[in-house]
Every structure is written in C-alpha cells, then in structure tokens.
Amino acid sequence: MSLNTTTLTLTLTLTTVYNNKRPLSPSFSLLTDLSSPPQNPTKKQTKTEGASRYSCCSQNRKEILIKQRPSIFLASSTSGSHRFFNLSTENKASMDHYIAGTLIAAVFLLLFVVRRNDSKKPRKVSTTYKTQNDVFRSSVNAGKNGSPTDVIIVGAGVAGAALAHTLGKDGRRVHVIERDVTEPDRIVGELLQPGGYLKLVELGLEDCVEEIDAQQVLGYALFKDGKSTRLSYPLEKFHADVSGRSFHNGRFIQRMREKAASLPNVRLEQGTVTSLLEENGTIKGVQYKTKDGQELRAYAPLTIVCDGCFSNLRRSLCKPKVDVPSCFVGLVLENCQLPFANHGHVILADPSPILFYPISSTEVRSLVDVPGQKVPSISNGEMANYLKTMVAPQVPPELHEAFISAVERGNIRTMPNRSMPADPQPTPGALLMGDAFNMRHPLTGGGMTVALSDIVVLRNLLKPLHDFNDAASLGRYLESFYTLRKPVASTINTLAGALYKVFSSSPDQARKEMRQACFDYLSLGGVFSTGPVALLSGLNPRPLSLVLHFFAVAIYGVGRLLLPFPSPKRMWIGARLISGASGIIFPIIKAEGVRQMFFPATIPAVYRAPPVED
C-alpha cells in the first residue's frame, strides 16, 4: 500500500472511531463490549482483583472484558504493546483532544506527501521578456494558456494571410505583422492554377476568389509563327467548380486578410519587422517598428517568415542564391476579347514569351518578358517605343489595338523575375515560407500553388501538437517539412525554369529545334498535351513524369530532324539537342536536390514523430 493510501485510511479510521465509537480500522484492534451489563463482584473476585476494574483473560488471547464501564483496548499490531484508556467522564475531554490532534496531524501529513510528489514533476520555468515598450510573459512548459502568442507570422501576402487563417482556425493564437495592410497593387500573383485552387478548398479559403470579379481559367493557348494550339486542363474527374482562377492580386489578398482577421485568435498589425530575436541559437520572436514609428518586440515559440521575394530576414534562415533571368513589363488591356475565352495565352515571341490572361470581366493582363536585369527606361519613352516596335507586331491581331492603347495610356510597370531554390538552414523557433523561401520564374503561374501546398503540409505537421514551447524538439520535427514539400514544389519549380529556357528564342540551331519540337509535341493532343498541362496546373506534380515528358519532347525533336532522311548535319544537331535539353533540366534538378525530389522516402527527417509533450 502506498503512503498516500495508508495516510488516507488512517484518517478515515480515526474519524469513524471518533464519530461512532465502533471498531473499524484494519491496522489497529479496537475491541469494545457494550452488550453485557455490569455485574456485582463476589468476595473471591474482590480478593483476587482488589480495587481493579478490569480483568485480563488468557495472555494468548489478549481480550478485554469490560466489567463496569465501556473502555477501549488499543493493541498495536506491530509492537504488540497494550494501552488502556478508560472513557470515564473525567478522561473523555482529553480523549477528544487526542483524536482531534491525530486527525489534524494526519491531514498535514497527507498534504506534505502530495506536495512532495508534485515537486518531483518538471517545473514550469517562467521567463519574462521586458522591453522599453511592452512586456510579454511566456511559460516554457505552459501550453496555450501560458503565452500570449503561439505563432508570429511576418508578412500577410498570399502565404502569410492563408497561413494565419489556417493556424487560427486550428485554435492557435497568431500575431501577424504586415508592413502595409492597404490593398497591394502588383502585376504578378494574379493566376491561380487548378492545383492551387484545390489547396485553397482544402484550407477552407475558396470563397476568397468570390466577389472580386475573378475569372475562370480552363487552360492555355499557345501561339508561334502565326499558328496556335489550345491546351485544356484535364478537369474531367473534378467538380465543375474546379478550374484555374485569375484576378487582381490585391483584391484576393485583402479577402484572405479579412477572413484571417475575423478569427478572434488572429491579430493583424501593421508594422515593419527589422530583425529576428535570437537567444542561444533559437529564434524567440521579432523586433518591429509600428506605423507610428514605435520600436516593439513580440515573442512566440514559433516565428514564420513570409515577407515575400524582397525579404530582408531570409539570410539568417537560408542560403539565398537569387537569380534574375528577366523582368516582366506589365500592362492592362481594357474592353477586348481574347482569342480563346477563359484561357491564358502564351506567345512564343522574340526574344522571349508574352503572356495574356483575364484579371476581371473587362480587363486583360499583358506581361512582356524582357531578358536580363536592365529594361528600357519608362520615363524617357524608350519602353513605350520598344513595346510598339518590337512587341506589338508579335501580338495576336485580336489584341493588337488594345495593346497599343494600353501602351499609350502610359500605365507601364515592371517587375524583376526572381528564381531561388530552397536551401534552408534549419533554425529552432523559426521557419521560412512563400517567396521569402523559394521562388521560380512566374511564366507558369505556379508560385501561389506552391505556397498553398506548403501551408497544407505545415498544417498537417502541426496538428498533433498542443503547444510549440520545446523549440529544439519542434525544430528537429519540422525539418521534415522541407522534404515533404519537395515533390510538389520541385516539380513546379523545375517546369517553370525549363519551360522559360525552352520558350525563349536563341540563335543556336539546336535550341530553335527544341523550341519548335515543344510546340509541335503539345499540339499532338491526347497524352502529349494533357500530361504536361497536368504538371503545369499542379494537378499531377510528379517529378518523374516531368522528366519523362521533357525528354520525350527532346526525342521527338530528334525524330523530326532524322526523318525522312538523316544527314550528318541533322544528326549533329540532334545530338546537340539532347545535350542542350540535359543542360537545361539537370542543373535545375541538382539545385532542387535529386534525393529530396525523387527519393524523399530515403530522408530520415520524413519519419520523425511529433515531440512528446509532458
């Protein structure tokens, strides 16, 4: 029997005896005889017993015969000693005090044992962080009730706003710090692929594309040298609602911000995060400046950085290798009809592709890709002249007039196209997401699909956890995030980089053949178009399928060269075509990580279980 049980038994026994004056305890013999009335003693008994009121029977039986008054014999089961207490009127008060004192002692003993057992458990270490302007108290082992914030999210763009709503809906207390909470005005992030829309549905955010005049996108139309082909998304197995969506980026983001901020446990604040707060290698929170210029600090067990492609915080959490292969020049065409309604349009122009897609019921976005990091000046008219003389002649006739009008209105904007493979430095207490973590050329419109897919992966990883206070264990566990995201992210990243190089013109004959082979391969229809489009749309993001289709295009191009009669020159161009295709895709795959991309199951981090919580 444990000490707690013994103490409780003793307390109950003494209480019962005190109240009932009846034998009860298994640890002590309490024998009374109240049934026999007192008898008059004989002379013999008087001589033998004298003035004694009690007589003991055989020493072996150790019984008490009560002759005159009720009394209690207390025989210790361990020591065998005997003590007699006569409950006469004179001794009754002292007996009451004895029992009361025993009860009080037993209670104090019980409290001492309970307190001693509790002291063996891990103590909650409380840490107070004080700054000049605010105080946040968090408990290292306390759950959600011990800390004012579970997660800090830096940035409320597509990734940050969607993540805030997702974690808030799961019951996390989220503090979002966004540099500018007004509606953004960007020329990218306006096309959501069907795979991204499915992730939006999975996160419960599909209504964010409603009431913003978003347009359905059902596929792509490809143009080259006056010819065109339509590539439809393989949506036959999906609900009629599933398709791509195109919209004003700012409207979409504001809808997600509003939905996230409507949750009672999500706090959206305007401020500029200037640095991450680090202590012994662990990120504890952020330092930021409010819109009033006040310097504040915020603390949370987990900080997620989603501050976009121009992030100033990524260097402490990853090894950024940013490449800027080109720039987009953006225009808005008004009151015009696209050659293929509800389709994105890709023109294989010289020197690089031109995109058209609807962003509202009356507007069409035009993105002209300009290779390199320098673009013609907008202020002195060089850009307008370039668009009119070099680009406009390659625009489909249906859009030519609207394109010229947009150039003359002068609302021309530029945006550098950045590419950055994910190369994280796992840091306890912090995580990178969105364009701050991983970027690809925006030609294929896959950025939002990757971001939303990453949020689904992270949500599923965090769901089993009640709190994030063990930063070291949480950091090791979340290393699996970087591997689990790879199949989807690396497929879309590789496809974007490879297609941009294939679709761009080149003086090299082998590259020209590859470009033409790609257009003809996609024009074949059937599996030759649905397979690549399923990859592009995020509906079938399988790396192996991507590699197979890419080299199928290269082999198809070689076949075109060798038929009907091969020549040494054509055979040489075919060999260079295969070599050029390898030179395009293999460096991208290497940067993404061959093992993580094709064999993620061999990465030990994938199998890490959630941290065990006390």
Secondary structure as a PSIPRED ss2 file (coil, helix, strand):
# PSIPRED VFORMAT (PSIPRED V4.0)

   1 M C   1.000  0.000  0.000
   2 S C   1.000  0.000  0.000
   3 L H   0.000  1.000  0.000
   4 N H   0.000  1.000  0.000
   5 T H   0.000  1.000  0.000
   6 T H   0.000  1.000  0.000
   7 T H   0.000  1.000  0.000
   8 L H   0.000  1.000  0.000
   9 T H   0.000  1.000  0.000
  10 L H   0.000  1.000  0.000
  11 T H   0.000  1.000  0.000
  12 L H   0.000  1.000  0.000
  13 T H   0.000  1.000  0.000
  14 L H   0.000  1.000  0.000
  15 T H   0.000  1.000  0.000
  16 T H   0.000  1.000  0.000
  17 V H   0.000  1.000  0.000
  18 Y H   0.000  1.000  0.000
  19 N H   0.000  1.000  0.000
  20 N H   0.000  1.000  0.000
  21 K C   1.000  0.000  0.000
  22 R C   1.000  0.000  0.000
  23 P C   1.000  0.000  0.000
  24 L C   1.000  0.000  0.000
  25 S C   1.000  0.000  0.000
  26 P C   1.000  0.000  0.000
  27 S C   1.000  0.000  0.000
  28 F E   0.000  0.000  1.000
  29 S E   0.000  0.000  1.000
  30 L E   0.000  0.000  1.000
  31 L E   0.000  0.000  1.000
  32 T C   1.000  0.000  0.000
  33 D C   1.000  0.000  0.000
  34 L C   1.000  0.000  0.000
  35 S C   1.000  0.000  0.000
  36 S C   1.000  0.000  0.000
  37 P C   1.000  0.000  0.000
  38 P C   1.000  0.000  0.000
  39 Q C   1.000  0.000  0.000
  40 N C   1.000  0.000  0.000
  41 P C   1.000  0.000  0.000
  42 T C   1.000  0.000  0.000
  43 K H   0.000  1.000  0.000
  44 K H   0.000  1.000  0.000
  45 Q H   0.000  1.000  0.000
  46 T H   0.000  1.000  0.000
  47 K H   0.000  1.000  0.000
  48 T H   0.000  1.000  0.000
  49 E H   0.000  1.000  0.000
  50 G C   1.000  0.000  0.000
  51 A C   1.000  0.000  0.000
  52 S C   1.000  0.000  0.000
  53 R C   1.000  0.000  0.000
  54 Y E   0.000  0.000  1.000
  55 S E   0.000  0.000  1.000
  56 C E   0.000  0.000  1.000
  57 C C   1.000  0.000  0.000
  58 S C   1.000  0.000  0.000
  59 Q C   1.000  0.000  0.000
  60 N C   1.000  0.000  0.000
  61 R C   1.000  0.000  0.000
  62 K C   1.000  0.000  0.000
  63 E C   1.000  0.000  0.000
  64 I E   0.000  0.000  1.000
  65 L E   0.000  0.000  1.000
  66 I E   0.000  0.000  1.000
  67 K C   1.000  0.000  0.000
  68 Q C   1.000  0.000  0.000
  69 R C   1.000  0.000  0.000
  70 P C   1.000  0.000  0.000
  71 S E   0.000  0.000  1.000
  72 I E   0.000  0.000  1.000
  73 F E   0.000  0.000  1.000
  74 L E   0.000  0.000  1.000
  75 A E   0.000  0.000  1.000
  76 S E   0.000  0.000  1.000
  77 S C   1.000  0.000  0.000
  78 T C   1.000  0.000  0.000
  79 S C   1.000  0.000  0.000
  80 G C   1.000  0.000  0.000
  81 S C   1.000  0.000  0.000
  82 H E   0.000  0.000  1.000
  83 R E   0.000  0.000  1.000
  84 F E   0.000  0.000  1.000
  85 F E   0.000  0.000  1.000
  86 N E   0.000  0.000  1.000
  87 L C   1.000  0.000  0.000
  88 S C   1.000  0.000  0.000
  89 T H   0.000  1.000  0.000
  90 E H   0.000  1.000  0.000
  91 N H   0.000  1.000  0.000
  92 K H   0.000  1.000  0.000
  93 A H   0.000  1.000  0.000
  94 S H   0.000  1.000  0.000
  95 M H   0.000  1.000  0.000
  96 D H   0.000  1.000  0.000
  97 H H   0.000  1.000  0.000
  98 Y H   0.000  1.000  0.000
  99 I H   0.000  1.000  0.000
 100 A H   0.000  1.000  0.000
 101 G H   0.000  1.000  0.000
 102 T H   0.000  1.000  0.000
 103 L H   0.000  1.000  0.000
 104 I H   0.000  1.000  0.000
 105 A H   0.000  1.000  0.000
 106 A H   0.000  1.000  0.000
 107 V H   0.000  1.000  0.000
 108 F H   0.000  1.000  0.000
 109 L H   0.000  1.000  0.000
 110 L H   0.000  1.000  0.000
 111 L H   0.000  1.000  0.000
 112 F H   0.000  1.000  0.000
 113 V H   0.000  1.000  0.000
 114 V H   0.000  1.000  0.000
 115 R H   0.000  1.000  0.000
 116 R H   0.000  1.000  0.000
 117 N H   0.000  1.000  0.000
 118 D H   0.000  1.000  0.000
 119 S H   0.000  1.000  0.000
 120 K C   1.000  0.000  0.000
 121 K C   1.000  0.000  0.000
 122 P C   1.000  0.000  0.000
 123 R C   1.000  0.000  0.000
 124 K C   1.000  0.000  0.000
 125 V C   1.000  0.000  0.000
 126 S E   0.000  0.000  1.000
 127 T E   0.000  0.000  1.000
 128 T E   0.000  0.000  1.000
 129 Y E   0.000  0.000  1.000
 130 K E   0.000  0.000  1.000
 131 T C   1.000  0.000  0.000
 132 Q C   1.000  0.000  0.000
 133 N C   1.000  0.000  0.000
 134 D C   1.000  0.000  0.000
 135 V E   0.000  0.000  1.000
 136 F E   0.000  0.000  1.000
 137 R E   0.000  0.000  1.000
 138 S E   0.000  0.000  1.000
 139 S E   0.000  0.000  1.000
 140 V C   1.000  0.000  0.000
 141 N C   1.000  0.000  0.000
 142 A C   1.000  0.000  0.000
 143 G C   1.000  0.000  0.000
 144 K C   1.000  0.000  0.000
 145 N C   1.000  0.000  0.000
 146 G C   1.000  0.000  0.000
 147 S C   1.000  0.000  0.000
 148 P C   1.000  0.000  0.000
 149 T C   1.000  0.000  0.000
 150 D C   1.000  0.000  0.000
 151 V E   0.000  0.000  1.000
 152 I E   0.000  0.000  1.000
 153 I E   0.000  0.000  1.000
 154 V E   0.000  0.000  1.000
 155 G C   1.000  0.000  0.000
 156 A C   1.000  0.000  0.000
 157 G C   1.000  0.000  0.000
 158 V H   0.000  1.000  0.000
 159 A H   0.000  1.000  0.000
 160 G H   0.000  1.000  0.000
 161 A H   0.000  1.000  0.000
 162 A H   0.000  1.000  0.000
 163 L H   0.000  1.000  0.000
 164 A H   0.000  1.000  0.000
 165 H H   0.000  1.000  0.000
 166 T H   0.000  1.000  0.000
 167 L H   0.000  1.000  0.000
 168 G H   0.000  1.000  0.000
 169 K H   0.000  1.000  0.000
 170 D C   1.000  0.000  0.000
 171 G C   1.000  0.000  0.000
 172 R C   1.000  0.000  0.000
 173 R C   1.000  0.000  0.000
 174 V E   0.000  0.000  1.000
 175 H E   0.000  0.000  1.000
 176 V E   0.000  0.000  1.000
 177 I E   0.000  0.000  1.000
 178 E E   0.000  0.000  1.000
 179 R C   1.000  0.000  0.000
 180 D C   1.000  0.000  0.000
 181 V C   1.000  0.000  0.000
 182 T C   1.000  0.000  0.000
 183 E C   1.000  0.000  0.000
 184 P C   1.000  0.000  0.000
 185 D C   1.000  0.000  0.000
 186 R C   1.000  0.000  0.000
 187 I C   1.000  0.000  0.000
 188 V C   1.000  0.000  0.000
 189 G C   1.000  0.000  0.000
 190 E C   1.000  0.000  0.000
 191 L E   0.000  0.000  1.000
 192 L E   0.000  0.000  1.000
 193 Q C   1.000  0.000  0.000
 194 P H   0.000  1.000  0.000
 195 G H   0.000  1.000  0.000
 196 G H   0.000  1.000  0.000
 197 Y H   0.000  1.000  0.000
 198 L H   0.000  1.000  0.000
 199 K H   0.000  1.000  0.000
 200 L H   0.000  1.000  0.000
 201 V H   0.000  1.000  0.000
 202 E H   0.000  1.000  0.000
 203 L C   1.000  0.000  0.000
 204 G C   1.000  0.000  0.000
 205 L C   1.000  0.000  0.000
 206 E H   0.000  1.000  0.000
 207 D H   0.000  1.000  0.000
 208 C H   0.000  1.000  0.000
 209 V H   0.000  1.000  0.000
 210 E C   1.000  0.000  0.000
 211 E C   1.000  0.000  0.000
 212 I C   1.000  0.000  0.000
 213 D C   1.000  0.000  0.000
 214 A C   1.000  0.000  0.000
 215 Q E   0.000  0.000  1.000
 216 Q E   0.000  0.000  1.000
 217 V E   0.000  0.000  1.000
 218 L C   1.000  0.000  0.000
 219 G E   0.000  0.000  1.000
 220 Y E   0.000  0.000  1.000
 221 A E   0.000  0.000  1.000
 222 L E   0.000  0.000  1.000
 223 F E   0.000  0.000  1.000
 224 K E   0.000  0.000  1.000
 225 D C   1.000  0.000  0.000
 226 G C   1.000  0.000  0.000
 227 K E   0.000  0.000  1.000
 228 S E   0.000  0.000  1.000
 229 T E   0.000  0.000  1.000
 230 R E   0.000  0.000  1.000
 231 L E   0.000  0.000  1.000
 232 S E   0.000  0.000  1.000
 233 Y C   1.000  0.000  0.000
 234 P C   1.000  0.000  0.000
 235 L C   1.000  0.000  0.000
 236 E C   1.000  0.000  0.000
 237 K C   1.000  0.000  0.000
 238 F C   1.000  0.000  0.000
 239 H C   1.000  0.000  0.000
 240 A C   1.000  0.000  0.000
 241 D C   1.000  0.000  0.000
 242 V C   1.000  0.000  0.000
 243 S C   1.000  0.000  0.000
 244 G E   0.000  0.000  1.000
 245 R E   0.000  0.000  1.000
 246 S E   0.000  0.000  1.000
 247 F C   1.000  0.000  0.000
 248 H C   1.000  0.000  0.000
 249 N H   0.000  1.000  0.000
 250 G H   0.000  1.000  0.000
 251 R H   0.000  1.000  0.000
 252 F H   0.000  1.000  0.000
 253 I H   0.000  1.000  0.000
 254 Q H   0.000  1.000  0.000
 255 R H   0.000  1.000  0.000
 256 M H   0.000  1.000  0.000
 257 R H   0.000  1.000  0.000
 258 E H   0.000  1.000  0.000
 259 K H   0.000  1.000  0.000
 260 A H   0.000  1.000  0.000
 261 A H   0.000  1.000  0.000
 262 S C   1.000  0.000  0.000
 263 L C   1.000  0.000  0.000
 264 P C   1.000  0.000  0.000
 265 N C   1.000  0.000  0.000
 266 V E   0.000  0.000  1.000
 267 R E   0.000  0.000  1.000
 268 L E   0.000  0.000  1.000
 269 E E   0.000  0.000  1.000
 270 Q E   0.000  0.000  1.000
 271 G E   0.000  0.000  1.000
 272 T E   0.000  0.000  1.000
 273 V E   0.000  0.000  1.000
 274 T E   0.000  0.000  1.000
 275 S E   0.000  0.000  1.000
 276 L E   0.000  0.000  1.000
 277 L E   0.000  0.000  1.000
 278 E E   0.000  0.000  1.000
 279 E E   0.000  0.000  1.000
 280 N C   1.000  0.000  0.000
 281 G C   1.000  0.000  0.000
 282 T E   0.000  0.000  1.000
 283 I E   0.000  0.000  1.000
 284 K E   0.000  0.000  1.000
 285 G E   0.000  0.000  1.000
 286 V E   0.000  0.000  1.000
 287 Q E   0.000  0.000  1.000
 288 Y E   0.000  0.000  1.000
 289 K E   0.000  0.000  1.000
 290 T E   0.000  0.000  1.000
 291 K C   1.000  0.000  0.000
 292 D C   1.000  0.000  0.000
 293 G C   1.000  0.000  0.000
 294 Q C   1.000  0.000  0.000
 295 E E   0.000  0.000  1.000
 296 L E   0.000  0.000  1.000
 297 R E   0.000  0.000  1.000
 298 A E   0.000  0.000  1.000
 299 Y E   0.000  0.000  1.000
 300 A C   1.000  0.000  0.000
 301 P C   1.000  0.000  0.000
 302 L E   0.000  0.000  1.000
 303 T E   0.000  0.000  1.000
 304 I E   0.000  0.000  1.000
 305 V E   0.000  0.000  1.000
 306 C C   1.000  0.000  0.000
 307 D C   1.000  0.000  0.000
 308 G C   1.000  0.000  0.000
 309 C C   1.000  0.000  0.000
 310 F C   1.000  0.000  0.000
 311 S C   1.000  0.000  0.000
 312 N C   1.000  0.000  0.000
 313 L C   1.000  0.000  0.000
 314 R H   0.000  1.000  0.000
 315 R H   0.000  1.000  0.000
 316 S H   0.000  1.000  0.000
 317 L C   1.000  0.000  0.000
 318 C E   0.000  0.000  1.000
 319 K C   1.000  0.000  0.000
 320 P C   1.000  0.000  0.000
 321 K C   1.000  0.000  0.000
 322 V C   1.000  0.000  0.000
 323 D E   0.000  0.000  1.000
 324 V E   0.000  0.000  1.000
 325 P E   0.000  0.000  1.000
 326 S E   0.000  0.000  1.000
 327 C E   0.000  0.000  1.000
 328 F E   0.000  0.000  1.000
 329 V E   0.000  0.000  1.000
 330 G E   0.000  0.000  1.000
 331 L E   0.000  0.000  1.000
 332 V E   0.000  0.000  1.000
 333 L E   0.000  0.000  1.000
 334 E E   0.000  0.000  1.000
 335 N C   1.000  0.000  0.000
 336 C C   1.000  0.000  0.000
 337 Q C   1.000  0.000  0.000
 338 L C   1.000  0.000  0.000
 339 P C   1.000  0.000  0.000
 340 F C   1.000  0.000  0.000
 341 A C   1.000  0.000  0.000
 342 N C   1.000  0.000  0.000
 343 H C   1.000  0.000  0.000
 344 G E   0.000  0.000  1.000
 345 H E   0.000  0.000  1.000
 346 V E   0.000  0.000  1.000
 347 I E   0.000  0.000  1.000
 348 L C   1.000  0.000  0.000
 349 A C   1.000  0.000  0.000
 350 D C   1.000  0.000  0.000
 351 P C   1.000  0.000  0.000
 352 S C   1.000  0.000  0.000
 353 P C   1.000  0.000  0.000
 354 I E   0.000  0.000  1.000
 355 L E   0.000  0.000  1.000
 356 F E   0.000  0.000  1.000
 357 Y E   0.000  0.000  1.000
 358 P E   0.000  0.000  1.000
 359 I C   1.000  0.000  0.000
 360 S C   1.000  0.000  0.000
 361 S C   1.000  0.000  0.000
 362 T C   1.000  0.000  0.000
 363 E E   0.000  0.000  1.000
 364 V E   0.000  0.000  1.000
 365 R E   0.000  0.000  1.000
 366 S E   0.000  0.000  1.000
 367 L E   0.000  0.000  1.000
 368 V E   0.000  0.000  1.000
 369 D E   0.000  0.000  1.000
 370 V E   0.000  0.000  1.000
 371 P E   0.000  0.000  1.000
 372 G C   1.000  0.000  0.000
 373 Q C   1.000  0.000  0.000
 374 K C   1.000  0.000  0.000
 375 V C   1.000  0.000  0.000
 376 P C   1.000  0.000  0.000
 377 S C   1.000  0.000  0.000
 378 I C   1.000  0.000  0.000
 379 S C   1.000  0.000  0.000
 380 N C   1.000  0.000  0.000
 381 G C   1.000  0.000  0.000
 382 E H   0.000  1.000  0.000
 383 M H   0.000  1.000  0.000
 384 A H   0.000  1.000  0.000
 385 N H   0.000  1.000  0.000
 386 Y H   0.000  1.000  0.000
 387 L H   0.000  1.000  0.000
 388 K H   0.000  1.000  0.000
 389 T H   0.000  1.000  0.000
 390 M H   0.000  1.000  0.000
 391 V H   0.000  1.000  0.000
 392 A H   0.000  1.000  0.000
 393 P H   0.000  1.000  0.000
 394 Q H   0.000  1.000  0.000
 395 V C   1.000  0.000  0.000
 396 P C   1.000  0.000  0.000
 397 P H   0.000  1.000  0.000
 398 E H   0.000  1.000  0.000
 399 L H   0.000  1.000  0.000
 400 H H   0.000  1.000  0.000
 401 E H   0.000  1.000  0.000
 402 A H   0.000  1.000  0.000
 403 F H   0.000  1.000  0.000
 404 I H   0.000  1.000  0.000
 405 S H   0.000  1.000  0.000
 406 A H   0.000  1.000  0.000
 407 V H   0.000  1.000  0.000
 408 E H   0.000  1.000  0.000
 409 R H   0.000  1.000  0.000
 410 G C   1.000  0.000  0.000
 411 N C   1.000  0.000  0.000
 412 I C   1.000  0.000  0.000
 413 R E   0.000  0.000  1.000
 414 T E   0.000  0.000  1.000
 415 M E   0.000  0.000  1.000
 416 P E   0.000  0.000  1.000
 417 N E   0.000  0.000  1.000
 418 R E   0.000  0.000  1.000
 419 S E   0.000  0.000  1.000
 420 M E   0.000  0.000  1.000
 421 P C   1.000  0.000  0.000
 422 A C   1.000  0.000  0.000
 423 D C   1.000  0.000  0.000
 424 P E   0.000  0.000  1.000
 425 Q C   1.000  0.000  0.000
 426 P C   1.000  0.000  0.000
 427 T C   1.000  0.000  0.000
 428 P C   1.000  0.000  0.000
 429 G C   1.000  0.000  0.000
 430 A E   0.000  0.000  1.000
 431 L E   0.000  0.000  1.000
 432 L E   0.000  0.000  1.000
 433 M C   1.000  0.000  0.000
 434 G H   0.000  1.000  0.000
 435 D H   0.000  1.000  0.000
 436 A H   0.000  1.000  0.000
 437 F C   1.000  0.000  0.000
 438 N C   1.000  0.000  0.000
 439 M E   0.000  0.000  1.000
 440 R C   1.000  0.000  0.000
 441 H C   1.000  0.000  0.000
 442 P H   0.000  1.000  0.000
 443 L H   0.000  1.000  0.000
 444 T H   0.000  1.000  0.000
 445 G C   1.000  0.000  0.000
 446 G C   1.000  0.000  0.000
 447 G H   0.000  1.000  0.000
 448 M H   0.000  1.000  0.000
 449 T H   0.000  1.000  0.000
 450 V H   0.000  1.000  0.000
 451 A H   0.000  1.000  0.000
 452 L H   0.000  1.000  0.000
 453 S H   0.000  1.000  0.000
 454 D H   0.000  1.000  0.000
 455 I H   0.000  1.000  0.000
 456 V H   0.000  1.000  0.000
 457 V H   0.000  1.000  0.000
 458 L H   0.000  1.000  0.000
 459 R H   0.000  1.000  0.000
 460 N H   0.000  1.000  0.000
 461 L H   0.000  1.000  0.000
 462 L H   0.000  1.000  0.000
 463 K C   1.000  0.000  0.000
 464 P C   1.000  0.000  0.000
 465 L C   1.000  0.000  0.000
 466 H C   1.000  0.000  0.000
 467 D C   1.000  0.000  0.000
 468 F C   1.000  0.000  0.000
 469 N C   1.000  0.000  0.000
 470 D C   1.000  0.000  0.000
 471 A H   0.000  1.000  0.000
 472 A H   0.000  1.000  0.000
 473 S H   0.000  1.000  0.000
 474 L H   0.000  1.000  0.000
 475 G H   0.000  1.000  0.000
 476 R H   0.000  1.000  0.000
 477 Y H   0.000  1.000  0.000
 478 L H   0.000  1.000  0.000
 479 E H   0.000  1.000  0.000
 480 S H   0.000  1.000  0.000
 481 F H   0.000  1.000  0.000
 482 Y H   0.000  1.000  0.000
 483 T H   0.000  1.000  0.000
 484 L H   0.000  1.000  0.000
 485 R C   1.000  0.000  0.000
 486 K H   0.000  1.000  0.000
 487 P H   0.000  1.000  0.000
 488 V H   0.000  1.000  0.000
 489 A H   0.000  1.000  0.000
 490 S H   0.000  1.000  0.000
 491 T H   0.000  1.000  0.000
 492 I H   0.000  1.000  0.000
 493 N H   0.000  1.000  0.000
 494 T H   0.000  1.000  0.000
 495 L H   0.000  1.000  0.000
 496 A H   0.000  1.000  0.000
 497 G H   0.000  1.000  0.000
 498 A H   0.000  1.000  0.000
 499 L H   0.000  1.000  0.000
 500 Y H   0.000  1.000  0.000
 501 K H   0.000  1.000  0.000
 502 V H   0.000  1.000  0.000
 503 F H   0.000  1.000  0.000
 504 S C   1.000  0.000  0.000
 505 S C   1.000  0.000  0.000
 506 S C   1.000  0.000  0.000
 507 P C   1.000  0.000  0.000
 508 D C   1.000  0.000  0.000
 509 Q H   0.000  1.000  0.000
 510 A H   0.000  1.000  0.000
 511 R H   0.000  1.000  0.000
 512 K H   0.000  1.000  0.000
 513 E H   0.000  1.000  0.000
 514 M H   0.000  1.000  0.000
 515 R H   0.000  1.000  0.000
 516 Q H   0.000  1.000  0.000
 517 A H   0.000  1.000  0.000
 518 C H   0.000  1.000  0.000
 519 F H   0.000  1.000  0.000
 520 D H   0.000  1.000  0.000
 521 Y H   0.000  1.000  0.000
 522 L H   0.000  1.000  0.000
 523 S H   0.000  1.000  0.000
 524 L C   1.000  0.000  0.000
 525 G C   1.000  0.000  0.000
 526 G C   1.000  0.000  0.000
 527 V H   0.000  1.000  0.000
 528 F H   0.000  1.000  0.000
 529 S H   0.000  1.000  0.000
 530 T H   0.000  1.000  0.000
 531 G H   0.000  1.000  0.000
 532 P H   0.000  1.000  0.000
 533 V H   0.000  1.000  0.000
 534 A H   0.000  1.000  0.000
 535 L H   0.000  1.000  0.000
 536 L H   0.000  1.000  0.000
 537 S C   1.000  0.000  0.000
 538 G C   1.000  0.000  0.000
 539 L C   1.000  0.000  0.000
 540 N C   1.000  0.000  0.000
 541 P C   1.000  0.000  0.000
 542 R C   1.000  0.000  0.000
 543 P H   0.000  1.000  0.000
 544 L H   0.000  1.000  0.000
 545 S H   0.000  1.000  0.000
 546 L H   0.000  1.000  0.000
 547 V H   0.000  1.000  0.000
 548 L H   0.000  1.000  0.000
 549 H H   0.000  1.000  0.000
 550 F H   0.000  1.000  0.000
 551 F H   0.000  1.000  0.000
 552 A H   0.000  1.000  0.000
 553 V H   0.000  1.000  0.000
 554 A H   0.000  1.000  0.000
 555 I H   0.000  1.000  0.000
 556 Y H   0.000  1.000  0.000
 557 G H   0.000  1.000  0.000
 558 V H   0.000  1.000  0.000
 559 G H   0.000  1.000  0.000
 560 R H   0.000  1.000  0.000
 561 L H   0.000  1.000  0.000
 562 L H   0.000  1.000  0.000
 563 L C   1.000  0.000  0.000
 564 P C   1.000  0.000  0.000
 565 F C   1.000  0.000  0.000
 566 P C   1.000  0.000  0.000
 567 S C   1.000  0.000  0.000
 568 P H   0.000  1.000  0.000
 569 K H   0.000  1.000  0.000
 570 R H   0.000  1.000  0.000
 571 M H   0.000  1.000  0.000
 572 W H   0.000  1.000  0.000
 573 I H   0.000  1.000  0.000
 574 G H   0.000  1.000  0.000
 575 A H   0.000  1.000  0.000
 576 R H   0.000  1.000  0.000
 577 L H   0.000  1.000  0.000
 578 I H   0.000  1.000  0.000
 579 S H   0.000  1.000  0.000
 580 G H   0.000  1.000  0.000
 581 A H   0.000  1.000  0.000
 582 S H   0.000  1.000  0.000
 583 G H   0.000  1.000  0.000
 584 I H   0.000  1.000  0.000
 585 I H   0.000  1.000  0.000
 586 F H   0.000  1.000  0.000
 587 P H   0.000  1.000  0.000
 588 I H   0.000  1.000  0.000
 589 I H   0.000  1.000  0.000
 590 K H   0.000  1.000  0.000
 591 A H   0.000  1.000  0.000
 592 E H   0.000  1.000  0.000
 593 G C   1.000  0.000  0.000
 594 V H   0.000  1.000  0.000
 595 R H   0.000  1.000  0.000
 596 Q H   0.000  1.000  0.000
 597 M H   0.000  1.000  0.000
 598 F H   0.000  1.000  0.000
 599 F C   1.000  0.000  0.000
 600 P H   0.000  1.000  0.000
 601 A H   0.000  1.000  0.000
 602 T H   0.000  1.000  0.000
 603 I C   1.000  0.000  0.000
 604 P H   0.000  1.000  0.000
 605 A H   0.000  1.000  0.000
 606 V H   0.000  1.000  0.000
 607 Y H   0.000  1.000  0.000
 608 R C   1.000  0.000  0.000
 609 A C   1.000  0.000  0.000
 610 P C   1.000  0.000  0.000
 611 P C   1.000  0.000  0.000
 612 V C   1.000  0.000  0.000
 613 E C   1.000  0.000  0.000
 614 D C   1.000  0.000  0.000
